[in-house]
Amino acid sequence: MRNLVNSIVSTFTTNFPNQSKNNDRHMLKNLFYVVRLKPCYLNPSSTEDAILPGKVIEVRLVNDVLTMYGRPGDSVGVVLRGTVLVNLRRPMKARSIKLMFKGTFTMDSPTDLMRRERTIIENHLCFLRTPEDTQILKASSYQFDFEMPLNGDLPPSIYTGAASIHYQVTAMIERPFLYRNIIAQCPVSIQRSIFPDTFEIDTPSTTFSGVWASCLYYDVSIPDLNFVIGEMIPLTFKLYIMAKALEIHYVHLVLEEKITYQDEEYLFPTSVNESIAWLKVRCPDIHDQCWEDTISMEIPSKAHEDCGPTFVEVSHKLIIRFAINLPDTGKNIIFGQIPIKLMSTAQAEASGSLPLYEPRQLPSLPPPFPSTSHQQEVNRDVLNFEHPPPPKYCTISVT
């Protein structure tokens, strides 16, 4: 402490030589200015080992990717498990050893160009708290195991550029005044896995069909409504011309992503639509009366998995357009859409159904059942036993 006071006084007298005779108020003001201008911490080499946060304290999680199963209102949550390791080479002064799990929603406002941050969850655990102001920890290795239950309604981790939801575990050794706290951080990712048959009560149709102006019959279908990012979406369509003058030019597919940002500070949610993939296929012969084909469109890696509706809601739909031409009406566009769900590879693995039951194959068949003649011989042998039969039952009258 003497070295600290001498350092502050020397810096003060060097920078402010003419203010040494001022009153106490100005001296105190300048003293705080010097401390803010030049932080004067104790030299760790003189009293303690040089502290490197990555070596003194460390957080090790059992799993840094947590999966919530089911809808937010139905999920039972998950337990965050891990260990905080503290390795001290020399004795250290400390006030407490704490752990904090924090989730943050960050959004860049499109109106005032300001970044807003909101805390979603903040849980604390205290492993060591000294009854006094300061305690000296001996040079040793300490291990603190922890389990922290988390609610099942937490929104999943996501980053869209304009907004993000991220979670982080922070372990801290709180030290006395004028000492730097030692901090170790570890990011945590939360994902939600919803089984395909529980997305909605009324499952949307996988087909888009109809008749246009009694001139064209169209039928479009996809095999499923749930796809993994990076996979191909196969689309089968059939076009049948009922008017000879009708011409089919091309089929246009668009995968659209809609991101809706919701915050309490905004009266209405903000939505952004973006076409993340598209494909255009021309008809090989515009004079054919029937055109059947199967085309595939790849889901780009930049797509986000479906989530929401808390804070950030992401949804997708497949838009189909047919370009046709009639001499009377000119060029026309037939428009249709099919809502789909996108999920990550980890979500797909977690949402997978149980394996099908397969009956166990016995190595050999059981012995054959004995025939009727053999069974009669066995019964005859049982009846011809050597011991005398039991006495006959007689009725006894009680008077």
N, C-alpha and C positions, 0 to 999 in steps of 0.2 A: 504493500500500500504506500510505503514511503517513496518507492520509485515512481509510482503512479502520480503522486502529488508533485514530486519534483519535476516530472515531465510536463505536467499541466502548467505549473508555475513558470518554468523556463520558456515554454511556448507562448504563454501569456505576456511575459515581460519582453520577449523578442518582438512580437507582433504589435503590442500596444504599449510602447515605452512611456508615452505621455499621459496614459490614463491610470497610472499607478496610484495617483493621489485623489482619484475620484471617490465618490461615496460608495457605500456597499451595494447599492442597487445597480449602478453601472458596472461594478466589478463582477457581480453575479451574472449579469447579462452577458458580459464579454467572456466569462468563464464557460458558460453554456455554449457560446459560439465556438470557442476553441475546441470543446469536446466534440461538437458536431462536425467541425472542420477537420479535426485530426483525432480519430478514435484512438485512445491510449489504453490498450489492453496489456495485461501482464505478459511478459515474455514466457511462453510455455516451456522453453528449453531450460529455464532456471528453476522452475518448480514442478512442472509436469512434462510428460512426453509430448512431442508434437502431435497434435490430434488430427487425424485424417478420418472424416466421417464415414467413409466406406469401410474402414477397418475397425473402428471402435464399436459401432452399432450396425446391425444388419437385420433385415426382415426377410424371413423365408416362409412363403405360403405353400400350403399343401397343394392348392390349385389356384392359379391366378385368373382362371376363366370359370365363372359361376353360372350355372344354368338354372333358370326358373322354369318350372313345368306348369303348363296350363295358363289360363287367363289370369290377369292381375287380381281379380276378385276371388279366384278359386285356388291359386297357388299357395302352398304352405310355406314357401320361402326356402331359404338355404342357409347353411352355417359356414361362415368364413373361419378357416382353421389355419394356424401357422405358429411360428416361433420367432421370438425376438432374441437375438444373440448380442451380448455385450462382452467385449474383450478389452480389458484394461491392462496395460503393461505396467502402469504405475498408479499409485493411489490418486483418486480424483474426487474433488468436491462436487456434490450433486444435491439437488433438492428433491427430484422425483424422476421416475422413468415411466413414460406414458405412451399410449398407443391411440391413434385416432383414425377412424374410417370416415371418409368424407366423399359425398357425391355432389357434383356441381353441374348446373345447367348454364351454359354461356351462349349468348345470342348477340349478334351485331344488328343493331336497329337499322332498318332501311330508311327511316325518316330523318333522324338526327345524327346518324353515323356514330353512334356511341355504343360501346359494348356493355351489355348488362349481364350481371352474374347473379345467380340465385342458388342457394344451398338446398339440395334435395334431402340429404340425410347427413347427420353428423353424430357418430357414436364414439364414446371415449372409454378407454380402459386404463386403469392405473395399477402398475405392477409394484411400484415402490414409492412410498411417500414418507419422508422423514418427519418425526414428531417435532423436531427443531427446524430452524431455518436452513441449516446446512448439515450435511452428513458426508463423511469421508468414506468412499467406497474403496475397499482393498483391491490390490492388483490381482485380478483373477478373471475367470470366464463365468459369465452368468447366462442362464437360459430361462426364458419365460414363455411357456406354452399358453396359447389363448384360443378361445372359441367365441365367436361373436355371431349370434343369430340375426338374420336379416329378413325383413318382411318380404312377402311375395308380390307386392304391388310396386316394386321399384322399376322405373323405366330402364330399358336396355341401353347399353353404351352405343353411341353413334356419333359420327362426325360428318357433317354435310358441307362444311365450309362457312356457311352463315351461322350455324349453331352447332353445339356439341353437348353431349352428356358423357362425362367421364367420372371415374371413381379412383380413389387413391388411398393407400394405407400409409400412414406416417408414424414412425417411431421416434421418440425424442427423449434425450437426457436433458432435463432442465437443470441448469446450473445457476450459481449465485449471481448477484449483480456484478456487472462488468466482465462477465465471462460469456462466451458464445455458447448457445445451446447447440448440441450435436443432434443432427437430424438425419434419418434414413427414410427414403420413400420408395414405394413399390406400387405400380399401377395395377388396377384390377379391372377386368372386363366382365360385364354382366350381359348375358343373352337370354332370350326367352324362347322356349320350345313349346309350340302348340301342335298337338296332333292334327293331322290333316282333316279328319272328320269332325273336328271341334272348332274350326275357324268360324263358321256361321251356322245358325240354326237352319236357315234356308240357303242351301248351297247353290251358287249360281250355275247356270248351264254351261257345259263345255262346247256347245254348238251354237251356230248363228246361221239361220236359214230363213227362207221366205221366197215370195214371188213378187217380182217388180213389174207393175203395169201390165200384167198378163203377157209379158214378153220374155221374161228371163226367170228361170228358177235357179237359185243359188243355195249351196249348203257348205258351211265351213265348220270344222271341228278340230279340237285339240284333244290329246289323250288324257290330260289331267289339268288341274288348276294350280298345282304346286310344283315349282321348279327351283332348282339350285342354281345359284349364280355361277356362271361359266358353262352351263349346259346349253344344249340346243332345244329350241321349241319347235317340234314338228307340227305343221299345220296342213291338214288335208282339205281340199276344196273341190267342189263339183259345180260346174256351170252348164246349164242346158238352155239353149236358145229356142224359144217358142215362136219367134217372129223372124222370118228370113232376112229382113232388112237390118236386123240388129247386128252390131259389130262389137266384139270385146277387144279392148286394147291392152290393158295390163291390170295386175293385182299389186296393191301397195300395202305393206305391213309396217306398222310403227309400234314400238314398245315405249309407252309413256310412263314416266315416273312423276308422281305428285307428292310434294313435301309440304306439309302444313305445320307452321310454327304457332304455338299457342302459349301465351303468357298472361298473367293477371293484369299487367300494366296496359295491355292492348285491349280495346273494346271488341275488336273483331280479329279472328285469326288471319295470319298471312300465309298465302299459298303460292307455291312456285311449281309450274309444270315444265317438264323438260323431256324431250324425245331422246332417249339414250341409245336406241337402235332402230334401224329401219332397213327395209328390203323391198325392191321393186322387181317384179317378174313380168315380162311381156308375153302376150299370147303368141304361140308359134304361128298360128294361122287364124286371122280374124274372121274368116268365113266358115270355120268349123261350127257345127251346131252343138257340140259337147266338148267341154274342156275339163279334164280331171287331172289333178297333179297333187304332189306332196312337196312342200318346200319347208326348209328349216332355217331358223334365225337364231344366232348365238346371243346369249345374254352376256353383256360386257361385264368385265370385272369391276368397273366403276359404279355399278348399280348397288343400291343399298337394300338390305333386307327389310321386309315389311315390319313395321312396329307402330306403336302408339296405342291410344290417342293422347297420352300424357306428354306435354311439352312439345314433342316432335312426333308427327304421324306421317308414315311413308306408305304409299299404296301404288299399285301398278295396274295397268290395263293394256290389252292388246287391241289395237285399232286396225280394222280391215277396210280397205277401200277398193271398189271395182270401178274401173273407167270403161264406160260403154258409149256407143254412139248410135243414134237413130236419125234417119233423114228428116223426120218431122220436128223433133225436139232438140237435135244437136247432141253435144257431149253431156253426159250425165255421170254423176258419181254416186255409187251406192255405198253407204257408210254403215259400219257396225262395229261393236266392241265387245270384248270378253274380259272381265276382271280376273286377274291371276295373282298368285302369291309367290314372292321370292324369298328364299331363305339361304343362309350360308351353309357351308359344308358341315360345320359343327352342329348347326341346328338340325340339319337333315339326319345326321348320325344319332342325335339325341331323340329325334322324333320317330325313328324307325320302329316298326312294330316288332313284337316278339317273334322268334322263329317258329315256323310251323311244326306241329307235333308229328313225329314219325314213330310208329310203333316199333318196338324192339324186335328184331328177328332172332328167334330161338335157334340155337345151333342144331338141334335135332327134334324130331317129333316125339310126343309122349308115347309110351307103350300102348298097343291096341287094347281096347276094352274086351274082356273075356266074353266068349260066346255063351248062349243059353245052356247048352249041354254041359259045358265046363262049370257054369254057375250051379247047376243042379247037383253035380258031383260034390262040389264044395259044401252045399247045404246038407247033403246026406252025411258027409263026414262030421259035420258039426253036431248033428242030431245023435250020432252013435258015440256019445261020450261015455267014459268009464264010470264016472261018479253017479250015484243013484239020484233019481229026479227028486225034486222037493215035494213035501207032503201036500196032499190036496187041501184046498180051502174048505172048511166046514162052518156052518152057521152055529153060533152059540147064543142061546136065549138067556137073557138076564131077567131074573125075577126080583 
